[in-house]
């Protein structure tokens, strides 16, 4: 089956904030984060059901080199990215996302 990716608008804002934060720490580090995120999403597209499942069919995928996870839900032929969250804040933020969007 071929899947498409959809990213929640709130998640796009999170990603921009993360990239800006990394660029502030070191120029171009935000670009490196974005590249790692793109690689992770490509991996998710190739094997969407090959990752850890949390409650409510939420999949968790670690981003290489950075302390972040991508959280996604598979809905028919769409992989919905619901969060890109720091490891230390994932549980609390994920609960908010579940209440808000799922």
Buried (B, 14 or more C-beta within 10 A) or exposed (E): EEBEBBBBEEBEEBBEEBBEEBBEEEEEBBEBBBEBBEEBBEBBEEEBEEBEEBEEEBBBBBBEEBEBBBBBBBEEEEBBBBBBBEEEEBEEBBEEBBEEEE
